[in-house]
Amino acid sequence: MASLGAGGVLYLTPVVFHQAAFSATAVGLGLAAAAAAGTAGRLLCGLLIDRGLSTTKPVLLAALLSLLADGRLLSATSFPAFVAGQMLLGTAMGIYWPAIELAVPLSCPPLPSSRAYALVRTADALGIALGVLVGAVLASLDELRGIYLVDMGGMVLLIALLVRYPLPAAAPLPPGGRRLAWRRWVLPLLPLLGVTVLTTAMVVLLQSALPLDLVRGGLGRPPLPGSLGALLMGLQLSLLLVFQWPLGRWLADRPVGFGLGWSLVAFALGNGLLALSSLGWQSTGVLIAAQFPLAAAEAAFLPTASEAVVELTPIAHQGMAMALFSQCFALSALVAPLLGGWLLDRQGHGVGLWLSMAVLCLLGLLLVAQLGRFHPHPRRRRIS
């Protein structure tokens, strides 16, 4: 329910306010405001969950804030109203993610949480794909702002589900368990957080810089029509939906370091193909080919990284660990579009951007190698 509304709102809000004659800078500032607004919400949510708060309450609060955000964006015609709606939306997302991510391992015993994360990520992919599809239909009817009504309907259904089937509270401390100093549990997370910043920056660039690169053209690739660019984005979302469950299920029975490394290598390959497409040789075919490793990389990363947080963090600190993990998404959403846009403007094409990201993804394998060094306990046995 949450992803169904989010698919349209996250991917199509820039189009809504472009149609309302907002400048690209104004839209970018609004999106950055949403990313910044979620920071405090994430930390507060993680802290309260570690103090025993049920995961249901933050998700309910996030749904209510999303309703307010949708109402504001539905009628917004001025920049202040747009920013207010985006900040409400960002705060809702900030509160939502640590709670819903931690609810997965709390809900699935005795089954392994790695498989549960693969299933949840598949639900996310399905919801987002359907949300974007509904948004495309609304756009064809010249009613694109209806995406906010769709999200409001999803939030109402989500609230009804949570009231009837509440999510579990955080797991209590085991006998003799105690809270650790920050350094003791944050240090093992640092390599994972570094990989997460890098990988989520890649995902953000695919949503922000890639559409611009397509419509502007490359060194030898002519500008693509907007319709073809939209089809490529649709292909990527469709492939993510197709890959998410089988790939996530396959990686669920393997160490998290393997899944994260596999994701980085696939991202590097996809970036290399994006750079190659700018040279003009069979550019459309190369662009299509690039979507396969890029979608597979994202499908591999999303469930594996969430599972890694659970495995690397003591039970008493998993709420704050999820908050720090989700902060990486906000940091990438805040910084990556600005750096990607600056590099595109500076060079006039995307070759340098995509080659740089390919190199950074390969260097990220060094961070993955550090996970075993800091692993605080043996990997839990998989249940067949």
C-alpha positions in Angstrom: 0.0 0.0 0.0 2.8 2.4 0.9 4.8 1.7 -2.3 1.7 2.0 -4.6 1.3 5.6 -3.7 5.0 6.3 -3.4 5.6 5.1 -7.0 3.6 7.9 -8.5 4.6 10.6 -6.0 8.3 10.0 -5.9 8.8 9.5 -9.7 6.2 11.9 -11.0 6.2 14.9 -8.6 8.9 16.6 -10.7 6.7 16.3 -13.8 3.7 17.7 -11.9 5.4 20.9 -10.9 7.3 21.2 -14.2 3.8 21.4 -15.7 3.0 24.0 -13.1 5.8 26.1 -14.6 8.2 25.6 -11.7 11.9 25.9 -12.7 14.2 22.9 -12.5 16.1 24.6 -9.7 12.8 25.1 -7.7 11.8 21.5 -8.1 15.3 20.4 -7.1 15.2 22.6 -4.0 11.9 21.0 -3.0 13.2 17.5 -3.4 16.3 18.4 -1.4 14.1 19.9 1.4 12.2 16.6 1.6 15.5 14.7 1.9 16.7 17.0 4.7 13.4 16.9 6.6 13.5 13.2 7.1 16.8 13.3 9.0 15.4 14.1 12.4 12.5 11.8 11.9 14.7 8.8 11.2 16.9 9.3 14.3 13.9 9.9 16.6 12.1 6.9 15.3 15.2 4.7 15.7 15.8 5.9 19.3 12.2 5.3 20.3 12.1 1.8 18.8 15.2 0.9 20.8 13.4 2.1 23.9 10.6 -0.5 23.2 8.1 1.5 21.0 6.0 -0.8 18.8 6.8 -0.5 15.1 3.1 0.1 14.4 3.0 3.6 15.9 5.7 5.2 13.7 4.2 3.7 10.6 0.8 5.1 11.6 2.3 8.5 12.2 4.0 8.4 8.8 0.7 7.5 7.1 -1.0 10.5 8.7 1.8 12.9 7.7 1.7 11.5 4.2 -2.0 12.4 4.1 -1.2 15.9 5.1 1.6 16.1 2.5 -0.6 14.8 -0.3 -3.4 17.3 0.6 -0.8 20.1 0.5 0.8 19.0 -2.8 -2.6 18.4 -4.5 -3.5 22.0 -4.3 0.0 23.6 -4.3 0.5 26.4 -6.8 3.2 28.4 -5.1 6.8 27.5 -4.2 6.3 27.8 -0.4 3.3 25.4 -0.6 5.3 23.0 -2.7 8.2 23.0 -0.2 5.8 22.6 2.8 4.3 19.5 1.1 7.7 18.1 0.3 8.9 18.6 3.9 5.9 16.8 5.3 6.5 14.0 2.8 10.2 13.8 3.7 9.4 13.7 7.4 6.8 10.9 6.8 9.4 8.9 4.9 12.0 9.5 7.6 9.7 8.1 10.3 8.4 5.2 8.1 11.6 3.5 7.0 13.4 2.5 10.2 10.2 1.2 11.7 9.1 -0.8 8.6 12.5 -2.2 8.0 12.9 -3.4 11.6 9.3 -4.9 11.5 10.5 -7.4 8.9 12.8 -9.5 11.1 10.4 -9.0 14.0 7.5 -10.5 12.0 9.1 -13.5 10.3 10.5 -15.9 13.0 11.2 -18.8 12.8 11.8 -18.2 9.1 15.1 -16.4 8.2 14.8 -12.6 7.8 16.9 -12.7 4.6 14.1 -14.4 2.7 11.6 -12.0 4.3 13.5 -9.0 3.1 13.6 -10.5 -0.4 9.8 -10.8 -0.3 9.2 -7.3 1.1 11.5 -5.8 -1.5 9.4 -7.6 -4.2 6.3 -6.1 -2.7 8.0 -2.6 -2.9 8.9 -3.2 -6.5 5.4 -4.3 -7.4 3.8 -1.3 -5.6 6.2 1.2 -7.2 5.7 -0.2 -10.7 1.9 -0.1 -10.3 2.1 3.4 -8.9 4.1 4.6 -11.9 1.7 2.9 -14.3 -1.3 4.5 -12.6 0.6 7.8 -12.9 1.2 7.3 -16.6 -2.6 6.6 -17.1 -3.4 9.8 -15.2 -0.9 11.8 -17.2 -2.6 10.5 -20.4 -5.9 11.8 -19.1 -4.3 15.2 -18.2 -5.0 14.5 -14.5 -1.5 13.9 -13.2 -2.1 15.5 -9.8 -4.4 12.5 -9.2 -1.2 10.7 -8.0 -1.7 12.4 -4.7 -5.3 11.1 -4.4 -4.0 7.6 -5.2 -1.4 8.0 -2.4 -4.1 9.2 0.0 -6.2 6.2 -0.8 -3.2 3.9 -0.1 -2.5 5.6 3.2 -6.1 5.1 4.3 -6.0 1.4 3.5 -2.6 1.2 5.2 -4.0 2.7 8.4 -6.9 0.3 8.3 -4.6 -2.7 7.9 -2.4 -1.5 10.8 -5.3 -1.0 13.1 -6.5 -4.6 12.4 -3.1 -6.2 12.1 -0.6 -4.3 14.2 3.1 -4.8 13.7 5.3 -6.3 16.5 7.2 -4.4 19.1 10.9 -4.4 19.1 12.5 -7.5 20.5 13.3 -7.3 24.2 16.9 -7.6 25.4 18.0 -11.2 25.9 18.8 -12.2 29.5 22.0 -10.5 30.5 21.8 -8.3 27.5 22.9 -4.6 27.8 23.3 -1.6 25.7 26.7 -0.9 24.3 28.6 2.3 23.8 28.1 3.9 20.4 31.6 3.0 19.2 31.0 -0.7 19.9 28.1 -1.1 17.6 28.6 1.7 15.1 32.1 0.7 14.1 31.0 -2.6 12.5 28.4 -0.7 10.5 30.7 1.8 8.9 31.8 -0.3 5.9 28.1 -1.2 5.2 27.1 2.5 5.5 29.8 3.5 3.1 28.6 0.9 0.6 25.0 2.1 1.1 25.9 5.7 0.4 27.6 4.7 -2.8 24.9 2.3 -4.0 22.0 4.6 -3.2 23.8 7.4 -4.9 23.8 5.2 -8.0 20.1 4.6 -7.7 19.4 8.3 -7.3 21.5 9.2 -10.3 19.5 6.7 -12.4 16.4 8.6 -11.4 17.8 12.1 -11.8 20.9 12.3 -14.0 20.1 9.5 -16.5 16.9 11.1 -17.8 18.8 14.4 -18.4 21.6 12.5 -20.1 19.2 10.8 -22.4 17.3 13.9 -23.5 20.5 16.0 -23.9 22.5 13.4 -25.9 26.1 12.2 -25.5 29.4 12.5 -27.4 28.1 10.6 -30.4 24.5 9.8 -29.3 21.8 12.1 -30.4 19.2 13.4 -27.9 16.5 10.9 -27.4 12.8 11.9 -27.4 11.2 12.1 -24.0 8.9 9.1 -24.9 11.8 6.8 -25.5 13.5 8.0 -22.3 10.3 7.2 -20.3 10.2 3.7 -21.9 13.8 3.1 -20.7 12.8 4.1 -17.2 9.8 1.8 -17.4 12.0 -1.0 -18.6 14.3 -0.6 -15.6 11.4 -0.6 -13.2 9.9 -3.7 -14.9 13.2 -5.5 -14.8 13.6 -4.7 -11.1 10.2 -6.2 -10.4 11.0 -9.3 -12.4 14.5 -9.8 -10.8 13.7 -8.9 -7.2 12.2 -12.1 -5.9 14.3 -14.7 -7.7 17.6 -12.8 -7.2 16.8 -11.8 -3.6 15.8 -15.4 -2.8 19.0 -16.7 -4.4 21.1 -14.3 -2.4 19.2 -15.0 0.8 21.1 -18.3 1.2 24.5 -16.6 0.7 26.7 -14.3 2.9 25.7 -10.7 2.8 29.2 -9.8 1.6 28.6 -11.9 -1.5 25.3 -10.1 -2.3 26.8 -6.7 -1.8 29.8 -7.4 -3.9 27.6 -8.9 -6.6 25.6 -5.7 -6.6 28.6 -3.4 -6.9 30.0 -5.4 -9.8 26.7 -5.3 -11.7 26.4 -1.5 -11.1 30.0 -1.1 -12.5 29.0 -3.1 -15.6 25.8 -1.1 -16.1 27.7 2.2 -15.7 30.3 1.1 -18.2 27.5 0.4 -20.7 25.9 3.8 -20.1 29.2 5.5 -20.8 29.7 3.3 -23.9 26.2 4.4 -25.2 27.3 8.0 -25.3 29.9 7.2 -27.9 27.2 6.6 -30.5 27.8 3.0 -31.6 24.5 1.2 -31.4 23.6 3.6 -28.6 20.0 2.6 -28.2 20.8 -1.1 -28.0 23.6 -0.5 -25.5 21.3 1.7 -23.4 18.7 -1.1 -23.3 21.5 -3.7 -22.4 22.6 -1.4 -19.6 19.2 -1.6 -17.9 19.6 -5.4 -17.2 22.8 -5.2 -14.9 21.5 -2.0 -13.3 18.2 -3.5 -12.4 19.9 -6.7 -11.2 22.3 -4.6 -9.1 19.5 -2.8 -7.3 17.5 -6.0 -6.8 20.6 -7.6 -5.2 21.4 -4.6 -3.0 18.1 -3.8 -1.4 17.3 -6.9 0.6 20.9 -7.8 1.2 21.8 -4.5 2.8 18.8 -4.6 5.2 19.7 -8.1 6.2 23.3 -7.0 6.8 22.1 -4.3 9.3 20.3 -6.9 11.3 23.2 -9.3 11.3 25.8 -6.7 12.2 23.9 -4.9 15.0 23.0 -6.1 18.5 19.3 -6.4 19.2 19.4 -3.4 21.6 20.6 -1.0 18.9 18.8 -2.2 15.8 16.4 0.7 15.8 19.1 3.3 15.6 21.1 1.1 13.2 18.1 1.1 10.8 17.9 4.9 11.3 21.5 5.4 10.3 21.1 3.0 7.4 18.1 4.9 6.0 20.0 8.2 6.5 22.3 7.0 3.8 19.4 7.1 1.4 18.6 10.7 2.4 22.3 11.7 2.1 22.4 10.3 -1.4 19.2 12.0 -2.4 20.5 15.3 -1.2 24.0 15.2 -2.7 24.0 12.9 -5.8 21.6 14.9 -8.0 23.6 18.1 -7.3 27.0 16.5 -8.1 25.5 14.6 -11.1 23.9 17.7 -12.6 27.1 19.7 -12.0 29.2 17.1 -13.9 26.7 16.9 -16.7 26.7 20.7 -17.1 30.5 20.9 -16.9 31.2 18.2 -19.5 28.1 18.4 -21.6 27.7 14.6 -21.6 27.5 11.7 -19.2 30.6 9.8 -20.1 32.7 11.2 -17.2 29.8 10.7 -14.7 29.1 7.0 -15.5 32.8 6.1 -15.8 33.5 7.7 -12.4 30.6 5.8 -10.8 31.9 2.5 -12.4 35.3 3.1 -10.8 33.7 4.0 -7.4 31.6 0.9 -7.5 34.6 -1.3 -8.0 36.5 0.5 -5.2 33.5 -0.2 -3.0 34.5 -3.8 -3.0 37.2 -2.8 -0.6 34.5 -1.8 1.9 32.7 -5.0 1.4 35.9 -6.9 2.2 35.9 -5.1 5.6 32.5 -6.6 6.7 34.0 -9.9 7.7 36.7 -8.2 9.7 34.2 -6.4 11.9 31.4 -9.0 11.9 30.4 -9.3 15.6 28.9 -12.8 15.5 28.7 -15.8 13.1 26.1 -15.7 10.4 22.9 -17.3 11.5 22.0 -20.7 10.0 19.7 -20.6 7.1 16.4 -22.5 7.5 15.4 -24.5 4.5 
